[in-house]
Amino acid sequence: MTMSKRNVETVRRSLEAFNRRDLDGALREMHPDAELDWSRSRGLRSGIYRGKAEIKRFWEELYDHFEEINVRPERFIEAGEHVVVPDRSFARGRAGIRVEAANTQVSTLRDGKIVRQQLFQETEEALEAVGLSEQDAHVDS
């Protein structure tokens, strides 16, 4: 398996664990000094979270607000050390309010671990951040 395919599988495992609310499982795929850049978020808790402990607290706070969160990847785009994942996120709040959002996440990996995960509102912006155009992004896994 190529490095980029392994990177895609690492990101896929992390997302699947997150969707199961298995935060320890999701964190296993992250480097101890990982950074979660949610500064472009239009929702709750916009900011940058550093290290597994801060990232876990951020995720736990999200789960405190929502009974259900489901991130559905549309595709996985391999870009060297990066994996770009356009997704549709669905959430149901404690009061039953439903939220749906289209986002794109970019995970940067080193030595098989996610060292940085960044949220973008637009796929084009995420692709540009890793040096790709929409036309370059035809490789799906």
N, C-alpha and C positions, 0 to 999 in steps of 0.2 A: 504494500500500500504506500502510495506517495505521501510526502509530508503534507501537501495541501489537502489530500483526502483525509489524513489523520486529523488535521486541524478542523475540517468540517465535522467529523465524527465527534470530536471533543465538544464543539459548540452545540451540536445536536443533543448530546448527552446532558449538557448543562441546561439547555432549554427544557428538555423532557423532565428532568429532575425538578426544575423550578415549577413547571406546570403541575407536578404531583405534590407540590409544597414540601419537597424533600430538599430543604435548603442546604443541609450538610452534603448531600449528593451533588448539588449544583456547585457548591464551594470546592468540592474535591477537584473540579476541573479548572480551578483558578489558582494562580500563583499566590503565595502568601502575601506578597506586596501588591496585589492587583489593584487597579483603579477602575471605578465605575463612574463614568462621566455622564450624569443625567442633567447637566446644566441647560440643555436645550428643551427639557421637558416643559410642556404646557400644563402639566397636571401637578399632582402633589409632590412635594419634597424635591424640587429642582435643586441640583447641586452636584458636587464631586465627592465621592466616597472612596477613601483609601484604606486598603488592607481588608482582610476577610472579616474582621470583627465589625468594622463600619458598614461594609456591604451587607452583612447578615442583618444588622440592626435596621438598615434601610428597607430590606425586603420584608422583615418582620412587621415594620410599620405599615407597609403597603397591605400586608395580609390583615392587619388590624382594621383597616378601612374597608376591605373587600372580602366578601364570603367566597368569591370565586375570581380567579384570574387565570386566563388562558391565552398564551402567546402562540399564534399559529403561523409558523414560517411559510412564506410563499415560495421561497427558494433559498438556496445556499450558494453564494457566489464566491469562488476561490480567487484570491488576489494576493498571491505570495504568502506573507505572514498574516494576512488579514482574511477574515471571512465576513462577508457582507450579507445580512439577512433582512430583506424586506419582510414585514409581518403585519398581520392584523391581530390586534390585542382586544380581548373581550373581558370585561369585568362586571361583576354584580356587587353593588354596595350592600352594606348591612341593612339599609332601608329598602332594598329591592331595586334600587335604581341601576339601570344597565348602562354601561359605557362601552363604546367601541372606538378604536383609534387605529390608524395606519401609521406605522413607524418603520424605521430601518435601524438596525443595530449593526455596529461594526465591532468585531472582536479581533484583537491583535494577540497572536500567540507566539510564545518562545518556549522551546524545549517541551512542547506538548501541553503547555498550560496557558490559560487565558491571562494575559498580563494587563490588558486594558479592554474595557467594553464601553462603547460610546453610543449614545442614542442620537439619532437624527430624525427630524420631522419628514424630510424628503429623501427619497432614494437617490436622486441625482446628486444631492449634496454629499451623501455618504460615499457614493462612488468616486466623486471628485476628491474627497479626502484621502482616498487610497490610490489615486492616480488612474482611475478608470472612467470611461464614458459609458453611457447606457448601451452603446453599440458593442463595447468591449465585454459587457456583462452577460453574454449569452451562455456562459458555461455554468450549468446548474448541476447540483448533486442531489 
